[in-house]
Amino acid sequence: MKKIFTTFVLYFMISANAHSELTIKIDRAEIGALPIMVKVSNNLPNISSNKIKEIIENDLYGSGYFTVLDSSKISGKFENKDTKYALLSLAGANFFLDSKIYNENSNTYIRFDLYNIIKKELVISYKINLKNNNIRKIAHTISNVIFEEITGIKGIFDTKIAYISTEIKKNANKKIYKLHVADIDGHNSIAIYKSSKQIMSPTWSPKNDKIAYVSFENNRPEIFIQTLETGERIKLDNNKKSSSAPAWSPNGNFMAYTSSVNGNLEIFVYSFVSKSDRRITNSIGIDTEAEWNINNKEIFFTSDRSGKPHIYIKSINSGKAKRLTFEGTYNADANLSSDGKELSLVHNNGSGHKIGILSLKDNFLKVISNGKLDEAPSFAPNNKMVLFASKKIHKGILVAASNDGRIRKEIELVGENVREPIWSH
């Protein structure tokens, strides 16, 4: 079936210390999207109903599952339920989110009611205390509830992403590398670390409270771990001259990483409990880019031991590595879905580096991107989208693409190259 695509472009300034304009472009399929209308009434001091409405609408539209209708077509109070359902049905809505901000007993709340217009029934009704005034987080929470109630899929609108950007200082003729943490809609972006030396390979801790990454600040690749709440940075105490490609185990007890042995790259595992590490791979090829299985006992990794880069799996305790990919000339940088069923990876079959999804059950590989230099794929926590880096007119951008091709969202930081994104858990 031919798909009809629309484009939705947002422009805004990133907050905090980034100070750069961020452009988001959304290409999405309209066919099959559910029509929903969102209404938020009553402005109160420091709380804008229009801002909450805008965030919810952007969340739902950007998911690819909804078409957002103009709620200004429906105004005033409904005389009765039949009138309400009739008017909303005529307006083309399948669902109606009716929200109201109000004061009660010295507290401020937002109440939201979700109606199924086709079935003529109230689906859910919630109220949330607005005491902390974190409007964006509350709006994302409402979006999550609505999305999950209608689609049955867990919402991800309050999750985070991390990524690396490179800013070129024209006057000083030097590069500034930055590690960012941001909401998935691009707001609240903060550069948590800056350096004139290269930084790369960010990865979230299982609890999303820390990020490990590689820094060249000492003129060699070393792994640092930074606590988000305090900003504290510590170097991984693994007694190696150089180490790269960090990967946290799901239980948080171990970190896999790559280090050189007699000039050859091998994978090691560091234990945060025993404060020691051990070598996991031993081959004549390059072994790198470890990714943990959900059982904490196996790692996926990239190796060229067969002559070309491919994905392998191996127990961290014993046994031989098993090759998983055979299609194409290049398969690398695997990222496991949270349910352990699929790997996103970089695939090349002769037409450039693209993003693929490999089913571990039947070994079926599906390509979901069309670039030539796509890299660093990362699954969304609900496994319905993949975030990756791409090139646009020789510039690095981020792309979030749905597994079924319904949506492609481009995130571009004006004046900076953006790369190596990673979605929080």
C-alpha positions as CSV (number, residue, x, y, z in Angstrom):
1,M,0.0,0.0,0.0
2,K,1.3,3.4,-0.9
3,K,2.1,5.6,2.1
4,I,1.3,9.3,2.3
5,F,3.8,11.3,4.3
6,T,3.5,14.6,6.0
7,T,6.3,16.7,7.4
8,F,6.2,18.4,10.8
9,V,9.0,20.8,11.7
10,L,9.7,22.2,15.1
11,Y,12.2,25.0,15.9
12,F,13.3,25.8,19.5
13,M,16.4,26.8,21.5
14,I,18.0,24.1,23.6
15,S,18.0,25.0,27.3
16,A,20.8,25.1,29.9
17,N,24.4,25.3,28.7
18,A,24.0,24.1,25.1
19,H,22.9,27.4,23.6
20,S,22.3,26.0,20.1
21,E,19.2,25.8,17.9
22,L,17.8,22.4,17.5
23,T,15.6,21.5,14.5
24,I,13.3,18.5,14.5
25,K,11.8,17.2,11.3
26,I,9.2,14.4,11.4
27,D,8.2,12.4,8.3
28,R,5.3,10.0,9.1
29,A,2.6,7.9,7.5
30,E,-0.9,9.3,7.9
31,I,-2.6,6.1,6.8
32,G,-3.7,4.1,9.8
33,A,-3.1,6.9,12.3
34,L,-5.9,7.3,14.9
35,P,-7.6,10.7,15.0
36,I,-7.5,12.3,18.5
37,M,-8.5,15.7,19.8
38,V,-6.8,17.3,22.8
39,K,-8.3,20.0,25.0
40,V,-6.7,21.6,28.0
41,S,-8.6,24.4,29.8
42,N,-7.9,27.0,32.5
43,N,-4.7,28.9,32.6
44,L,-3.3,29.5,36.1
45,P,-0.3,31.6,37.2
46,N,3.0,29.9,36.0
47,I,0.9,27.0,34.4
48,S,0.0,27.4,30.8
49,S,-2.8,25.1,29.5
50,N,-1.6,25.8,26.0
51,K,1.9,24.6,26.7
52,I,0.6,21.4,28.2
53,K,-1.6,20.9,25.2
54,E,1.2,21.5,22.8
55,I,3.5,19.0,24.5
56,I,0.8,16.3,24.5
57,E,-0.1,16.9,20.9
58,N,3.5,16.8,19.8
59,D,4.1,13.6,21.7
60,L,1.1,11.8,20.2
61,Y,1.7,13.1,16.7
62,G,5.4,12.3,16.8
63,S,4.7,8.7,17.8
64,G,3.2,8.1,14.4
65,Y,0.2,6.4,15.9
66,F,-2.1,9.5,16.0
67,T,-3.4,12.3,13.9
68,V,-4.1,15.3,16.0
69,L,-7.2,17.3,15.2
70,D,-7.9,21.0,15.8
71,S,-9.7,21.2,19.1
72,S,-10.8,24.8,18.4
73,K,-13.6,23.3,16.3
74,I,-15.2,22.1,19.5
75,S,-15.8,25.0,22.0
76,G,-17.9,25.6,25.0
77,K,-19.6,23.1,27.3
78,F,-21.6,20.1,26.0
79,E,-25.3,20.1,26.8
80,N,-25.2,16.3,27.3
81,K,-23.2,13.2,26.5
82,D,-25.0,12.4,23.3
83,T,-24.3,16.0,22.0
84,K,-20.7,15.7,22.9
85,Y,-20.2,12.3,21.1
86,A,-22.1,13.5,18.1
87,L,-20.1,16.7,17.7
88,L,-16.8,15.0,18.2
89,S,-17.8,12.3,15.8
90,L,-18.7,14.9,13.1
91,A,-15.3,16.5,13.7
92,G,-13.6,13.2,12.8
93,A,-12.3,12.2,16.3
94,N,-11.9,8.6,17.4
95,F,-10.7,9.7,20.8
96,F,-11.0,12.9,22.9
97,L,-8.7,14.0,25.7
98,D,-10.5,16.5,27.9
99,S,-8.2,18.1,30.5
100,K,-8.7,20.9,33.1
101,I,-6.3,22.7,35.4
102,Y,-7.9,23.7,38.8
103,N,-7.2,24.5,42.4
104,E,-8.4,22.4,45.3
105,N,-7.5,22.6,49.0
106,S,-4.5,24.8,48.4
107,N,-3.2,22.4,45.7
108,T,-3.2,22.7,41.9
109,Y,-4.2,19.7,39.8
110,I,-4.8,18.7,36.3
111,R,-7.6,16.3,35.6
112,F,-7.8,14.5,32.3
113,D,-10.5,12.3,30.9
114,L,-10.0,10.1,27.8
115,Y,-13.2,9.3,25.8
116,N,-13.6,6.7,23.1
117,I,-15.9,8.5,20.6
118,I,-16.7,5.3,18.6
119,K,-17.8,3.4,21.6
120,K,-19.3,6.5,23.3
121,E,-17.6,5.8,26.6
122,L,-15.2,7.2,29.2
123,V,-12.0,5.1,29.0
124,I,-9.9,6.5,31.8
125,S,-9.9,9.4,34.3
126,Y,-6.9,10.7,36.2
127,K,-5.8,13.7,38.2
128,I,-2.2,14.7,38.8
129,N,-0.9,17.2,41.4
130,L,1.0,20.0,39.8
131,K,2.9,21.0,43.0
132,N,6.3,20.6,41.5
133,N,5.4,22.7,38.4
134,N,7.5,20.4,36.1
135,I,5.1,20.9,33.3
136,R,7.0,19.1,30.6
137,K,7.4,15.9,32.8
138,I,3.7,16.0,33.7
139,A,2.6,16.5,30.1
140,H,4.9,13.6,29.0
141,T,3.4,11.4,31.8
142,I,-0.1,12.2,30.5
143,S,1.0,11.3,27.0
144,N,2.4,8.0,28.2
145,V,-0.9,7.1,29.9
146,I,-3.0,8.0,26.8
147,F,-0.6,6.2,24.4
148,E,-0.5,3.0,26.5
149,E,-4.3,2.9,27.1
150,I,-5.1,3.2,23.4
151,T,-2.3,1.2,21.8
152,G,-1.4,-1.2,24.5
153,I,2.3,-0.2,24.0
154,K,4.4,1.3,26.8
155,G,4.9,5.1,26.4
156,I,8.4,6.5,26.2
157,F,7.8,10.2,26.1
158,D,9.5,10.8,29.5
159,T,12.6,8.9,28.7
160,K,16.0,10.4,27.9
161,I,18.7,10.3,25.2
162,A,22.4,10.9,25.3
163,Y,24.6,11.9,22.4
164,I,27.9,13.5,21.4
165,S,28.2,16.8,19.5
166,T,31.2,18.5,17.9
167,E,31.3,22.2,17.7
168,I,34.0,23.9,15.5
169,K,35.3,27.1,17.0
170,K,36.0,29.1,13.9
171,N,38.1,31.9,15.5
172,A,40.2,29.4,17.5
173,N,40.2,26.8,14.7
174,K,39.6,24.0,17.2
175,K,36.8,21.5,18.0
176,I,34.8,21.3,21.2
177,Y,33.3,17.9,22.1
178,K,30.2,17.7,24.2
179,L,28.2,14.9,25.8
180,H,24.6,15.8,26.0
181,V,21.6,14.5,27.9
182,A,18.1,15.5,26.7
183,D,14.5,14.6,26.6
184,I,13.5,12.6,23.6
185,D,11.7,15.6,22.1
186,G,14.9,17.6,22.2
187,H,14.0,19.9,25.2
188,N,16.0,20.2,28.4
189,S,19.3,19.4,26.6
190,I,22.3,19.8,28.9
191,A,26.0,19.3,28.0
192,I,27.1,17.3,31.0
193,Y,30.7,17.2,29.9
194,K,32.8,19.3,27.4
195,S,36.4,18.8,26.2
196,S,38.8,19.9,23.6
197,K,39.8,16.2,23.3
198,Q,37.6,13.6,21.6
199,I,34.8,11.9,23.6
200,M,32.8,8.9,22.4
201,S,30.8,5.8,23.1
202,P,28.3,7.0,25.8
203,T,26.3,4.3,27.5
204,W,23.6,4.5,30.3
205,S,23.8,2.6,33.6
206,P,20.9,0.2,34.2
207,K,19.2,2.7,36.6
208,N,19.8,5.7,34.2
209,D,21.6,7.6,36.9
210,K,25.1,7.4,35.4
211,I,26.7,7.5,32.0
212,A,30.0,5.8,31.0
213,Y,31.9,7.1,28.0
214,V,35.4,7.2,26.5
215,S,37.5,10.3,26.8
216,F,40.9,11.1,25.2
217,E,41.7,13.8,27.7
218,N,44.9,12.0,28.7
219,N,45.8,11.4,25.0
220,R,44.6,7.8,25.0
221,P,41.1,6.3,25.1
222,E,40.0,5.8,28.8
223,I,36.6,5.0,30.2
224,F,35.0,7.5,32.6
225,I,31.8,7.1,34.6
226,Q,29.8,10.3,35.4
227,T,27.0,10.5,37.9
228,L,24.2,12.7,36.5
229,E,22.9,14.1,39.7
230,T,26.2,15.3,41.1
231,G,28.4,15.5,38.0
232,E,31.1,13.4,39.8
233,R,33.5,11.7,37.3
234,I,35.6,8.7,38.0
235,K,37.9,6.7,35.7
236,L,37.3,3.0,35.4
237,D,39.9,1.4,37.6
238,N,40.9,-1.5,35.2
239,N,44.6,-1.0,35.2
240,K,44.7,-0.8,31.4
241,K,46.7,1.8,29.5
242,S,43.7,2.2,27.1
243,S,40.1,1.0,27.0
244,S,37.1,1.8,24.9
245,A,33.5,0.7,24.0
246,P,32.1,0.4,27.5
247,A,28.9,-1.7,28.0
248,W,27.1,-2.0,31.4
249,S,25.6,-5.4,32.3
250,P,21.8,-5.3,33.0
251,N,22.3,-6.0,36.7
252,G,24.9,-3.2,37.0
253,N,27.6,-5.5,38.4
254,F,29.9,-5.6,35.4
255,M,31.2,-3.5,32.6
256,A,32.5,-5.0,29.3
257,Y,35.0,-3.0,27.4
258,T,37.7,-3.3,24.7
259,S,41.4,-3.1,25.2
260,S,44.5,-3.9,23.2
261,V,46.6,-7.1,23.8
262,N,49.9,-7.2,21.9
263,G,48.4,-4.8,19.4
264,N,45.1,-6.7,19.0
265,L,41.7,-5.6,20.3
266,E,40.0,-8.0,22.8
267,I,37.0,-7.8,25.1
268,F,37.4,-7.8,28.9
269,V,34.8,-7.7,31.7
270,Y,35.3,-5.6,34.8
271,S,33.6,-6.5,38.1
272,F,32.4,-3.6,40.2
273,V,32.0,-6.1,43.1
274,S,35.5,-7.6,43.1
275,K,37.2,-4.6,41.5
276,S,39.0,-6.9,39.0
277,D,38.7,-7.7,35.3
278,R,39.2,-10.7,33.1
279,R,39.7,-11.4,29.4
280,I,36.7,-12.8,27.5
281,T,37.8,-13.1,23.9
282,N,41.0,-14.5,22.4
283,S,41.2,-14.5,18.6
284,I,43.5,-13.4,15.8
285,G,40.8,-10.9,14.7
286,I,39.6,-7.6,16.2
287,D,36.9,-8.2,18.9
288,T,35.1,-5.1,20.1
289,E,31.7,-3.4,20.7
290,A,30.4,-5.7,23.4
291,E,26.6,-5.7,24.2
292,W,25.2,-7.7,27.1
293,N,22.4,-10.3,26.8
294,I,19.6,-9.9,29.3
295,N,20.8,-12.9,31.3
296,N,24.0,-11.1,32.3
297,K,25.9,-14.3,31.2
298,E,26.6,-13.6,27.5
299,I,27.8,-10.8,25.3
300,F,27.2,-10.0,21.7
301,F,30.2,-8.4,20.0
302,T,31.7,-7.4,16.7
303,S,34.6,-9.4,15.3
304,D,36.4,-9.7,11.9
305,R,37.9,-13.2,12.8
306,S,36.1,-14.6,9.7
307,G,37.6,-11.9,7.5
308,K,34.7,-9.4,7.6
309,P,33.1,-7.7,10.6
310,H,30.1,-9.7,11.9
311,I,28.1,-10.2,15.1
312,Y,29.0,-13.0,17.5
313,I,27.7,-14.2,20.8
314,K,29.7,-15.8,23.6
315,S,29.4,-16.8,27.2
316,I,31.5,-14.7,29.6
317,N,32.4,-17.8,31.5
318,S,33.4,-20.5,28.9
319,G,32.8,-21.9,25.4
320,K,33.4,-20.8,21.9
321,A,31.9,-17.7,20.2
322,K,28.9,-18.4,17.8
323,R,28.5,-16.3,14.6
324,L,25.1,-14.7,14.2
325,T,25.2,-12.7,11.0
326,F,26.0,-14.0,7.6
327,E,24.1,-11.6,5.2
328,G,26.1,-8.8,3.7
329,T,29.7,-7.8,3.9
330,Y,29.5,-5.9,7.2
331,N,27.5,-6.2,10.4
332,A,28.6,-4.4,13.5
333,D,27.7,-2.3,16.6
334,A,24.8,-4.5,17.9
335,N,22.2,-3.2,20.4
336,L,19.8,-5.6,22.1
337,S,16.1,-4.9,22.5
338,S,14.9,-4.8,26.2
339,D,12.9,-8.1,25.6
340,G,16.1,-9.8,24.3
341,K,14.4,-10.8,21.0
342,E,16.1,-8.5,18.5
343,L,19.4,-6.8,17.7
344,S,19.7,-3.5,16.0
345,L,22.9,-3.2,14.1
346,V,24.8,-1.5,11.3
347,H,24.5,-3.5,8.1
348,N,26.2,-3.2,4.7
349,N,25.3,-5.3,1.7
350,G,27.2,-3.2,-0.8
351,S,25.1,-0.1,-0.9
352,G,26.4,1.7,2.2
353,H,26.0,1.5,6.0
354,K,22.3,1.2,7.0
355,I,20.5,0.2,10.2
356,G,19.0,-3.3,10.4
357,I,17.1,-5.3,12.9
358,L,18.0,-8.9,13.4
359,S,15.5,-11.3,14.8
360,L,17.3,-13.7,17.1
361,K,14.6,-16.3,16.8
362,D,14.6,-16.9,13.1
363,N,17.8,-14.9,12.1
364,F,15.8,-12.6,9.8
365,L,17.4,-9.3,9.0
366,K,15.2,-6.3,8.2
367,V,16.8,-3.0,7.0
368,I,15.0,0.1,8.3
369,S,17.1,3.0,7.1
370,N,18.1,4.3,3.6
371,G,21.3,6.2,4.3
372,K,24.8,5.4,3.3
373,L,26.6,6.3,6.6
374,D,24.1,5.4,9.3
375,E,25.6,4.2,12.6
376,A,25.2,3.7,16.3
377,P,21.7,2.2,16.6
378,S,19.9,2.1,19.9
379,F,16.5,0.7,20.7
380,A,13.8,2.7,22.5
381,P,12.8,1.2,25.8
382,N,9.5,-0.1,24.3
383,N,11.5,-1.5,21.3
384,K,9.2,0.2,18.8
385,M,11.8,2.7,17.5
386,V,15.5,2.8,16.9
387,L,17.7,5.9,17.4
388,F,20.8,6.2,15.3
389,A,23.3,8.7,13.8
390,S,23.2,9.6,10.1
391,K,24.6,12.2,7.6
392,K,22.7,15.0,6.0
393,I,24.6,17.2,3.6
394,H,27.9,16.1,5.1
395,K,26.6,16.9,8.6
396,G,25.9,14.5,11.5
397,I,22.3,14.3,12.7
398,L,20.2,12.0,14.8
399,V,17.4,9.9,13.5
400,A,14.6,8.0,15.3
401,A,12.9,5.5,13.0
402,S,10.0,3.2,13.8
403,N,10.4,-0.6,13.2
404,D,7.5,-0.6,10.8
405,G,8.5,2.5,8.8
406,R,5.6,4.6,10.0
407,I,7.8,7.4,11.2
408,R,11.3,9.0,10.7
409,K,12.3,11.8,13.0
410,E,15.4,13.8,12.3
411,I,17.2,15.8,15.0
412,E,19.7,18.4,13.9
413,L,21.8,20.7,16.1
414,V,22.5,23.9,14.1
415,G,26.3,24.6,13.9
416,E,27.3,21.2,15.3
417,N,27.7,17.7,14.2
418,V,25.7,15.2,16.2
419,R,26.6,11.5,16.6
420,E,26.6,8.4,18.8
421,P,23.1,8.6,20.4
422,I,22.0,6.1,23.1
423,W,18.4,5.8,24.4
424,S,18.0,5.4,28.2
425,H,16.5,2.3,29.6
